Amino acid sequence: MSLPNEPSAWQVESSDVFMPIYYKGDLAGFFKREYADEIIKFLNQDEVLKKALKLACTDLVKATGGDSKQVKDKIRKYIKISERPKYGTRAIALLLSERQKALDLSSQEFAKFCDTFKVSPSELNNIYAGEVIDDSLLAPLSRILGISKEQLQEVRDGAEE
């Protein structure tokens, strides 16, 4: 929320076909009328969330007796933790959680389901705990997730850039 006299960082001005979008008074680009309001709403919400994160990290650093130079490091840390993992064991654990939700199974039912594909409950727990996934688990995990073994290996090991 902005103060009554404080303009939002992102703003829209009307036009016939495209609407100019302004960021802090400078022209940022043009959007079709039907998309402009929703885009501006999203971008202003993003600004508010960034401010909130900065304030929270500042409060955390002050509360722990840290230096104000640590605030940017904390912000980067929390953003990195919050991003969806693309590679590694965390990414596969997330895919498994999504598969469980898609199948509408409880944790116990999903563990039994995975066990039928030769992934034991302890191996499943190890994946959720972030341990390294052995090559021998790639084939059964790929069947559970419904993706190829090669795709799963790429997720586990990271893609070639």
N, C-alpha and C positions, 0 to 999 in steps of 0.2 A: 504494500500500500504506500502511495506517495502522499506527502503532505498537501493540503488544499492548494497552496500557491506554488508548489514545486512541480514543474512539468515532468512527465515520464520521459525516460531516456529515449524510448522508441516512439515515434509518432507517425500519423498518416494524414495526408491531405487529399481531398477528392479530385478526381479527374474523370474524363469520359470512359476511356478504355482501361488504362493502367493508372495506378495510384502511386505517387512517389512516397517512398519510405525514408524517414529521417532518423538518424541516430545522433542524439545530443545536438540537434540543429543542423547537422550536415547531411546532405543527400546520400543515402546508402544504396538505393536501387528502386525498381518499380515492380509492382505486383498487380495481378488482376484484382478487381474490386472484391470478388467473391472470396478471395483468399487473404486479403490484406488484414482485415480485422482479427482473424484467428492467428495469423503469423505475429502480429503486433502483440496480441495478448500473451502468446507463448514467449516471445522475446523479452517482454517486460517482466514476466514471471521468472524467467531465467536470471535477469538482473537482480531481482529481489532475493532469489535463492543464493546467488553468489555473495551478496551483501550479508545474508544471514550466516553463511558458512564462514565468512571472514570474521564476523563478530563472535561467533561461537569459538573459533580457533584462537582469537585474541583473548577471550575470556579464559579459555583452557590454559594458554601459555601464562597468563597473569596468575591464575590460581595455583599453578605449579611452580611459580617463581622463575619462569624462564625469561629469555630475552625476546624482545619484540621482533628480532630478526628471524625467529623460529616460526612465526605465523605463516609465512609463505610455504615453508617446508611442511607444516601440518596440513595446510590446504591441499597441497599436491598429494600428500599421503592419503588423505580421506577421499579425494577424487579417484585416485588409483584403486583404492579398496572398493569403492562403489561401482566402478566400471565392470561391465560384464566380461569375464575372462574369455579370451579367444582361444588360448592354447594352454596345454598342461593339464594336470590332474584336476584342478579346480573347474576347468571348462567341461571335462567329462563328467564330473560330479553334478554339475548344473544340468547337463544333457540328461543324465539319469533321473534327476529330480523332475525335470519337465516331462520325461517319459512316464514316470510314475503318476503324475497329475493327469496326463493325457489318458492313461489307462484307468484313472479313477480308482487306484488301489491304495490301501493303507500301507504303512511302512512294512508291517509284517507280511502282508500279501505280496508286496513288491519283492521282498527278500526271497520268498518262496518262488515267485515267478522267475527271478534271476537264477535261483538255484537250479531250476529246470534247464537252464541254458548253460550250466556248469560254471556259474559265478556264485561262490558260496557266500553266506551272510558275512563271514569274517573278511573275505576279499572285498565285498561291497563296502563294509565299514572302513576298511583300509583306504579305499578310493575316496570316501567322504572325508576321511581324516587327512587326505592330501599326500598319501604315500605314492611312490612311483608305481606306475602300472606296468606289469610284466608283459612281454610280447605274447605269452601264452593266453592272456586274457583278451587280446584284441579281437579274435574271431567271435567268441561268445558275446562280448560287449557289442560288437557291430550288429549281431543278430538281435540283441535286445533293443538297441537303439534304431535299428532299421536303416543303417547306413553301411557303406562298404568298409572293409577292413582298412583299405588305403586311406579313405577319408578320416577314419578314426585315428589312424597313425599320424596323419597330418595334424589333427587337433592335439593329440598327445605331445608330439615333438615340435610343433610350430611349423608354419608354412615357410617355404623358401621364398625369400624376398627377391 
